[in-house]
């Protein structure tokens, strides 16, 4: 069964409990907006 965003978040939480970093993203997440904003800032 495909859980989409919920499945990705659960996977990230499970791996975090084991000390593993699991970056995840999904369409419309706030990470994409933050990345675009960071690129627009002057160096």
PyMOL Python script that loads the backbone (N, CA, C, O; Angstrom):
from pymol import cmd

cmd.read_pdbstr("""\
ATOM      1  N   UNK A   1       0.843  -1.170   0.000  1.00  0.00           N
ATOM      2  CA  UNK A   1       0.000   0.000   0.000  1.00  0.00           C
ATOM      3  C   UNK A   1       0.901   1.249   0.000  1.00  0.00           C
ATOM      4  O   UNK A   1       1.817   1.355   0.815  1.00  0.00           O
ATOM      5  N   UNK A   2       0.643   2.164  -0.890  1.00  0.00           N
ATOM      6  CA  UNK A   2       1.415   3.396  -1.020  1.00  0.00           C
ATOM      7  C   UNK A   2       0.815   4.460  -0.108  1.00  0.00           C
ATOM      8  O   UNK A   2      -0.378   4.753  -0.181  1.00  0.00           O
ATOM      9  N   UNK A   3       1.660   5.038   0.760  1.00  0.00           N
ATOM     10  CA  UNK A   3       1.171   6.038   1.703  1.00  0.00           C
ATOM     11  C   UNK A   3       1.605   7.453   1.352  1.00  0.00           C
ATOM     12  O   UNK A   3       1.237   8.397   2.052  1.00  0.00           O
ATOM     13  N   UNK A   4       2.375   7.621   0.288  1.00  0.00           N
ATOM     14  CA  UNK A   4       2.773   8.953  -0.152  1.00  0.00           C
ATOM     15  C   UNK A   4       3.545   9.710   0.904  1.00  0.00           C
ATOM     16  O   UNK A   4       4.524   9.205   1.455  1.00  0.00           O
ATOM     17  N   UNK A   5       3.103  10.924   1.186  1.00  0.00           N
ATOM     18  CA  UNK A   5       3.781  11.808   2.132  1.00  0.00           C
ATOM     19  C   UNK A   5       3.850  11.174   3.517  1.00  0.00           C
ATOM     20  O   UNK A   5       4.883  11.248   4.183  1.00  0.00           O
ATOM     21  N   UNK A   6       2.772  10.562   3.948  1.00  0.00           N
ATOM     22  CA  UNK A   6       2.748   9.942   5.281  1.00  0.00           C
ATOM     23  C   UNK A   6       3.794   8.834   5.357  1.00  0.00           C
ATOM     24  O   UNK A   6       4.493   8.709   6.362  1.00  0.00           O
ATOM     25  N   UNK A   7       3.903   8.036   4.308  1.00  0.00           N
ATOM     26  CA  UNK A   7       4.893   6.965   4.283  1.00  0.00           C
ATOM     27  C   UNK A   7       6.312   7.505   4.338  1.00  0.00           C
ATOM     28  O   UNK A   7       7.159   6.945   5.034  1.00  0.00           O
ATOM     29  N   UNK A   8       6.582   8.582   3.617  1.00  0.00           N
ATOM     30  CA  UNK A   8       7.911   9.189   3.636  1.00  0.00           C
ATOM     31  C   UNK A   8       8.242   9.728   5.018  1.00  0.00           C
ATOM     32  O   UNK A   8       9.362   9.561   5.501  1.00  0.00           O
ATOM     33  N   UNK A   9       7.289  10.364   5.644  1.00  0.00           N
ATOM     34  CA  UNK A   9       7.529  10.910   6.990  1.00  0.00           C
ATOM     35  C   UNK A   9       7.751   9.792   7.992  1.00  0.00           C
ATOM     36  O   UNK A   9       8.612   9.902   8.864  1.00  0.00           O
ATOM     37  N   UNK A  10       6.985   8.717   7.876  1.00  0.00           N
ATOM     38  CA  UNK A  10       7.173   7.572   8.776  1.00  0.00           C
ATOM     39  C   UNK A  10       8.551   6.956   8.582  1.00  0.00           C
ATOM     40  O   UNK A  10       9.221   6.608   9.554  1.00  0.00           O
ATOM     41  N   UNK A  11       8.977   6.818   7.321  1.00  0.00           N
ATOM     42  CA  UNK A  11      10.294   6.257   7.036  1.00  0.00           C
ATOM     43  C   UNK A  11      11.382   7.141   7.646  1.00  0.00           C
ATOM     44  O   UNK A  11      12.332   6.633   8.242  1.00  0.00           O
ATOM     45  N   UNK A  12      11.247   8.464   7.501  1.00  0.00           N
ATOM     46  CA  UNK A  12      12.230   9.387   8.059  1.00  0.00           C
ATOM     47  C   UNK A  12      12.288   9.272   9.584  1.00  0.00           C
ATOM     48  O   UNK A  12      13.373   9.303  10.165  1.00  0.00           O
ATOM     49  N   UNK A  13      11.137   9.139  10.229  1.00  0.00           N
ATOM     50  CA  UNK A  13      11.096   9.016  11.691  1.00  0.00           C
ATOM     51  C   UNK A  13      11.733   7.704  12.130  1.00  0.00           C
ATOM     52  O   UNK A  13      12.507   7.679  13.087  1.00  0.00           O
ATOM     53  N   UNK A  14      11.413   6.622  11.440  1.00  0.00           N
ATOM     54  CA  UNK A  14      11.997   5.324  11.796  1.00  0.00           C
ATOM     55  C   UNK A  14      13.514   5.351  11.675  1.00  0.00           C
ATOM     56  O   UNK A  14      14.218   4.871  12.562  1.00  0.00           O
ATOM     57  N   UNK A  15      14.018   5.912  10.579  1.00  0.00           N
ATOM     58  CA  UNK A  15      15.464   5.975  10.395  1.00  0.00           C
ATOM     59  C   UNK A  15      16.113   6.926  11.394  1.00  0.00           C
ATOM     60  O   UNK A  15      17.218   6.662  11.867  1.00  0.00           O
ATOM     61  N   UNK A  16      15.441   8.028  11.722  1.00  0.00           N
ATOM     62  CA  UNK A  16      15.982   8.965  12.709  1.00  0.00           C
ATOM     63  C   UNK A  16      16.115   8.282  14.069  1.00  0.00           C
ATOM     64  O   UNK A  16      17.065   8.547  14.806  1.00  0.00           O
ATOM     65  N   UNK A  17      15.178   7.415  14.399  1.00  0.00           N
ATOM     66  CA  UNK A  17      15.270   6.706  15.683  1.00  0.00           C
ATOM     67  C   UNK A  17      16.466   5.768  15.722  1.00  0.00           C
ATOM     68  O   UNK A  17      16.927   5.386  16.797  1.00  0.00           O
ATOM     69  N   UNK A  18      16.972   5.395  14.537  1.00  0.00           N
ATOM     70  CA  UNK A  18      18.168   4.556  14.437  1.00  0.00           C
ATOM     71  C   UNK A  18      19.434   5.389  14.238  1.00  0.00           C
ATOM     72  O   UNK A  18      20.524   4.841  14.079  1.00  0.00           O
ATOM     73  N   UNK A  19      19.283   6.717  14.249  1.00  0.00           N
ATOM     74  CA  UNK A  19      20.425   7.600  14.089  1.00  0.00           C
ATOM     75  C   UNK A  19      20.791   7.881  12.642  1.00  0.00           C
ATOM     76  O   UNK A  19      21.873   8.401  12.372  1.00  0.00           O
ATOM     77  N   UNK A  20      19.916   7.550  11.715  1.00  0.00           N
ATOM     78  CA  UNK A  20      20.167   7.769  10.288  1.00  0.00           C
ATOM     79  C   UNK A  20      19.423   9.013   9.804  1.00  0.00           C
ATOM     80  O   UNK A  20      18.284   9.259  10.200  1.00  0.00           O
ATOM     81  N   UNK A  21      20.075   9.789   8.949  1.00  0.00           N
ATOM     82  CA  UNK A  21      19.437  10.959   8.354  1.00  0.00           C
ATOM     83  C   UNK A  21      18.830  10.553   7.019  1.00  0.00           C
ATOM     84  O   UNK A  21      19.528  10.012   6.162  1.00  0.00           O
ATOM     85  N   UNK A  22      17.555  10.803   6.836  1.00  0.00           N
ATOM     86  CA  UNK A  22      16.856  10.452   5.594  1.00  0.00           C
ATOM     87  C   UNK A  22      16.152  11.695   5.061  1.00  0.00           C
ATOM     88  O   UNK A  22      15.024  11.989   5.457  1.00  0.00           O
ATOM     89  N   UNK A  23      16.816  12.429   4.161  1.00  0.00           N
ATOM     90  CA  UNK A  23      16.147  13.599   3.595  1.00  0.00           C
ATOM     91  C   UNK A  23      14.966  13.167   2.716  1.00  0.00           C
ATOM     92  O   UNK A  23      15.073  12.205   1.956  1.00  0.00           O
ATOM     93  N   UNK A  24      13.894  13.850   2.820  1.00  0.00           N
ATOM     94  CA  UNK A  24      12.741  13.531   1.992  1.00  0.00           C
ATOM     95  C   UNK A  24      12.083  14.826   1.537  1.00  0.00           C
ATOM     96  O   UNK A  24      12.244  15.879   2.154  1.00  0.00           O
ATOM     97  N   UNK A  25      11.350  14.722   0.460  1.00  0.00           N
ATOM     98  CA  UNK A  25      10.587  15.863  -0.026  1.00  0.00           C
ATOM     99  C   UNK A  25       9.355  15.342  -0.742  1.00  0.00           C
ATOM    100  O   UNK A  25       9.260  14.158  -1.065  1.00  0.00           O
ATOM    101  N   UNK A  26       8.433  16.225  -0.981  1.00  0.00           N
ATOM    102  CA  UNK A  26       7.202  15.889  -1.671  1.00  0.00           C
ATOM    103  C   UNK A  26       6.694  17.155  -2.349  1.00  0.00           C
ATOM    104  O   UNK A  26       7.035  18.259  -1.925  1.00  0.00           O
ATOM    105  N   UNK A  27       5.895  17.015  -3.382  1.00  0.00           N
ATOM    106  CA  UNK A  27       5.394  18.191  -4.094  1.00  0.00           C
ATOM    107  C   UNK A  27       4.654  19.134  -3.140  1.00  0.00           C
ATOM    108  O   UNK A  27       3.774  18.717  -2.387  1.00  0.00           O
ATOM    109  N   UNK A  28       5.033  20.409  -3.193  1.00  0.00           N
ATOM    110  CA  UNK A  28       4.371  21.408  -2.372  1.00  0.00           C
ATOM    111  C   UNK A  28       4.943  21.568  -0.975  1.00  0.00           C
ATOM    112  O   UNK A  28       4.383  22.304  -0.162  1.00  0.00           O
ATOM    113  N   UNK A  29       6.060  20.887  -0.675  1.00  0.00           N
ATOM    114  CA  UNK A  29       6.614  21.020   0.667  1.00  0.00           C
ATOM    115  C   UNK A  29       7.287  22.374   0.850  1.00  0.00           C
ATOM    116  O   UNK A  29       7.619  23.047  -0.126  1.00  0.00           O
ATOM    117  N   UNK A  30       7.485  22.765   2.092  1.00  0.00           N
ATOM    118  CA  UNK A  30       8.082  24.075   2.377  1.00  0.00           C
ATOM    119  C   UNK A  30       9.587  24.084   2.111  1.00  0.00           C
ATOM    120  O   UNK A  30      10.180  25.158   2.013  1.00  0.00           O
ATOM    121  N   UNK A  31      10.217  22.918   1.993  1.00  0.00           N
ATOM    122  CA  UNK A  31      11.653  22.859   1.738  1.00  0.00           C
ATOM    123  C   UNK A  31      11.996  23.440   0.368  1.00  0.00           C
ATOM    124  O   UNK A  31      13.024  24.100   0.211  1.00  0.00           O
ATOM    125  N   UNK A  32      11.147  23.198  -0.613  1.00  0.00           N
ATOM    126  CA  UNK A  32      11.383  23.735  -1.951  1.00  0.00           C
ATOM    127  C   UNK A  32      11.307  25.262  -1.935  1.00  0.00           C
ATOM    128  O   UNK A  32      12.113  25.928  -2.584  1.00  0.00           O
ATOM    129  N   UNK A  33      10.363  25.808  -1.211  1.00  0.00           N
ATOM    130  CA  UNK A  33      10.225  27.269  -1.092  1.00  0.00           C
ATOM    131  C   UNK A  33      11.439  27.866  -0.392  1.00  0.00           C
ATOM    132  O   UNK A  33      11.961  28.894  -0.824  1.00  0.00           O
ATOM    133  N   UNK A  34      11.892  27.230   0.685  1.00  0.00           N
ATOM    134  CA  UNK A  34      13.067  27.726   1.404  1.00  0.00           C
ATOM    135  C   UNK A  34      14.322  27.667   0.536  1.00  0.00           C
ATOM    136  O   UNK A  34      15.150  28.576   0.589  1.00  0.00           O
ATOM    137  N   UNK A  35      14.474  26.614  -0.258  1.00  0.00           N
ATOM    138  CA  UNK A  35      15.643  26.490  -1.132  1.00  0.00           C
ATOM    139  C   UNK A  35      15.645  27.600  -2.167  1.00  0.00           C
ATOM    140  O   UNK A  35      16.693  28.186  -2.440  1.00  0.00           O
ATOM    141  N   UNK A  36      14.488  27.900  -2.749  1.00  0.00           N
ATOM    142  CA  UNK A  36      14.400  28.986  -3.726  1.00  0.00           C
ATOM    143  C   UNK A  36      14.722  30.328  -3.074  1.00  0.00           C
ATOM    144  O   UNK A  36      15.402  31.163  -3.670  1.00  0.00           O
ATOM    145  N   UNK A  37      14.234  30.534  -1.850  1.00  0.00           N
ATOM    146  CA  UNK A  37      14.499  31.790  -1.144  1.00  0.00           C
ATOM    147  C   UNK A  37      15.988  31.937  -0.840  1.00  0.00           C
ATOM    148  O   UNK A  37      16.542  33.029  -0.967  1.00  0.00           O
ATOM    149  N   UNK A  38      16.626  30.862  -0.447  1.00  0.00           N
ATOM    150  CA  UNK A  38      18.054  30.909  -0.122  1.00  0.00           C
ATOM    151  C   UNK A  38      18.884  31.230  -1.365  1.00  0.00           C
ATOM    152  O   UNK A  38      19.880  31.948  -1.273  1.00  0.00           O
ATOM    153  N   UNK A  39      18.491  30.714  -2.510  1.00  0.00           N
ATOM    154  CA  UNK A  39      19.221  30.986  -3.751  1.00  0.00           C
ATOM    155  C   UNK A  39      19.074  32.440  -4.157  1.00  0.00           C
ATOM    156  O   UNK A  39      19.954  32.985  -4.823  1.00  0.00           O
ATOM    157  N   UNK A  40      17.980  33.077  -3.769  1.00  0.00           N
ATOM    158  CA  UNK A  40      17.719  34.467  -4.160  1.00  0.00           C
ATOM    159  C   UNK A  40      18.477  35.463  -3.279  1.00  0.00           C
ATOM    160  O   UNK A  40      18.592  36.637  -3.631  1.00  0.00           O
ATOM    161  N   UNK A  41      18.993  35.005  -2.141  1.00  0.00           N
ATOM    162  CA  UNK A  41      19.717  35.914  -1.239  1.00  0.00           C
ATOM    163  C   UNK A  41      21.090  36.239  -1.812  1.00  0.00           C
ATOM    164  O   UNK A  41      21.736  35.371  -2.399  1.00  0.00           O
ATOM    165  N   UNK A  42      21.543  37.484  -1.648  1.00  0.00           N
ATOM    166  CA  UNK A  42      22.882  37.845  -2.110  1.00  0.00           C
ATOM    167  C   UNK A  42      23.946  37.135  -1.259  1.00  0.00           C
ATOM    168  O   UNK A  42      23.754  36.893  -0.067  1.00  0.00           O
ATOM    169  N   UNK A  43      25.040  36.818  -1.890  1.00  0.00           N
ATOM    170  CA  UNK A  43      26.112  36.084  -1.185  1.00  0.00           C
ATOM    171  C   UNK A  43      26.905  36.956  -0.252  1.00  0.00           C
ATOM    172  O   UNK A  43      27.831  36.478   0.403  1.00  0.00           O
TER     173      UNK A  43
END
""", "prot")
cmd.dss("prot")
cmd.show_as("cartoon", "prot")
cmd.util.cbc("prot")
cmd.orient("prot")
